[in-house]
């Protein structure tokens, strides 16, 4: 079988990043096989391999746009299944840095679908495509390569049901979408390649989530309340209206984890930086007990900096970069990766890892700047602070304060946070003048822009 042919692609991991990669690969390959250690559920239910599925998930505006492009009509299908939808600024109450952003219609969609529902509908759409299959209940134990390790030719797997010996699934292209636990750095070194450099920002985030039935009108006209941390209070929360309930996820940082006993959970709510959540759940009916999860650090693996990498292999999603989940960027960056994969395949011939990694780095750069910049603005977060990050932290804090009275600035910020626009857009003179007013805005904005550009 010719190595440049596009007969069979294998995707390691059948979560959102893997599903989106498979959707794009199915446009070019005769067959696409998704391999996962979980049993794929037939409906919208939690999977063991997605531990955060019981907590608040956000599909950012750009993610919603890409999913609608890849799966036309998906948004309406989710709405018909009960997922509320509204405007990302007009129907979401944003408290950031102690400021409540001024609300107005932004034209960006806020889709309030639970992770199990969203993943189920995307999985169904992907598996409906000709040639796409899933091999579940299989552990992925390594790569198969040519004798000189210059090219990956498949993947070694072991069935979980029988615990038999490893077998090789041959492929023209293997895409690693196994998430933050990806073993690829280890496999690369075993094959004689360098592992990617890693950048780490330690945040020690803890979640606790409980579902409620709220009294009518408890959120007014809003669908979601987001309470971000302040420098003086690192606690936060997301209260989100879902298909059949309202989900409250409490967030603690630097080891200050929200309790999971009901009284402690409620007590934590009372200490949040704004009273909106406490008021909304007053007299609400709890539907379950709080459940926890932990997230130690954001980690970016710099595959785009590698000078040697085997052919026939690509990496996507959290296996490349795992973001602090409080910024809800993971699914959207996976969607951006899928578009970069589509662009790479359009070149024809064998996909080039160096070009693909350079392509996904563009989307990751923007998301990393937003999340890491916000995290490093908080005292106690461990990570590398540069003069540029310090300046931008102060600038964004001023922007958010101004956005409490200026809906235009609020919309500009939400478009960047939603990954629709890139961060430098916030430095445009027309925006900087309103952020830095009243004293001589243009020259300070130019200095900030100069620092941002290196």
Order of alpha helices (4+ residues) and beta strands (2+ residues): beta-alpha-beta-alpha-alpha-beta-beta-beta-beta-alpha-beta-beta-beta-beta-beta-alpha-beta-beta-beta-beta-alpha-alpha-beta-beta-beta-beta-alpha-alpha-alpha-alpha-alpha-alpha
